[in-house]
């Protein structure tokens, strides 16, 4: 990996990217424990790989791992009976816990492709070219999906705030 060759240790990579990767995973899953597991698995795979990554950044590579792991888990979950999701908030502030649950529910209502692009952009800090490489689309398509996702998310949160949903 380019960053590893530049003298950045694995611990440095973890410190630099773990929070963003975790937040992306939490946005995809809506579940704290599952997000922690996906984050740990992504870093484990980077640790085991130690080969040259063909990605623009290590962060993009990590986000792609989380995305692929989540898709695999989702395929397995579809076959099981759906259980109600309970979101445990890491914050001690009850207001923050309610807000986190509200945002995660609104994110869950977005179409999958839009949610992924929005999270890669907002939480992952990736540019549209990096997102296009991960999702297999174009930078312009990623830009459009992110715009639509932001618009839908804003509308959903405003409706819930006004008591309409």
Secondary structure, 3 states (H helix, E strand, C coil): CHHHHCCCCHHHHHHHHHHHHHHHHHHHHCCHHHHHHHHHHHHHHHHHHCCCCCCCCHHHHHHHHHHHHHHHHHHHHHCCCCCCCCCCCCCCCHHHHHHHHHHHHHHHHCCHHHHHHHHHHHCCCCCHHHHHHHHCCCHHHHHHHHHHHHHHHHHHHHHHHCCCC
